[in-house]
Amino acid sequence: QLHLTTSEKNELARNLKMVQTQLQEKESEIKREISEYKDRLLQAEKEHQDALTEANRKNEVEIEACHEKIGSLEHFISSQKLEIEHLKSSKEQLNNSLKEANQALGELLKTKVR
């Protein structure tokens, strides 16, 4: 009986040792997988952050280009307004000159008719 019990005890001890070894191997495998997933996650986060940074940089460049274009258009509009004012002034001067010329012509025609 003692021999049988000792034998069973030894068998159970071997089984326990084998289960413990399997558990340790499984734990190591899970830890390794967790580490790999963490590495992948960090890499994905870095790539995402890099893409975000690049997109922000491109947007800043585009915004700056738009600001420059707006400034250029504002300058153009301002110069066009000045040109319009200049043309209005010239038109008014020409109209006045035309009136004077017409009046002078009228006077000449009246004196010629007499």
C-alpha positions, 0 to 999 in steps of 0.5 A: 500500500505504501509503495502504491501510495508513494508511486501515486505521489510520485506520479502526481508530482511529475504531473504537477511539475509538467503542468507547472512547466506548461503553465510557465511556457504558456505564461512566457508565450503570452508575455511575449505576445503582449510585448509584440502587441505593445510594440505594434501599438507603439509603432502604429501610434508613431506612424499615426502621429507622424501622419498627423504632423505631416498633415498639419505641416501641409495645412500650415503651408496651404494656409500661409499660401492662402494668406499670401494670395488674399494679401495679393488680391487685396493689393490688386483690388486696392490698386484697381480702386485707385485706377477707377478713381483716376479714370473717373477723374479723367472722365470728369475732366474730359466731360468738362473739356467737351462742354467747354469745346461745345460751348466754344463751338456754339459761340463760333457758330453763332458768330459765323451765322451773324 
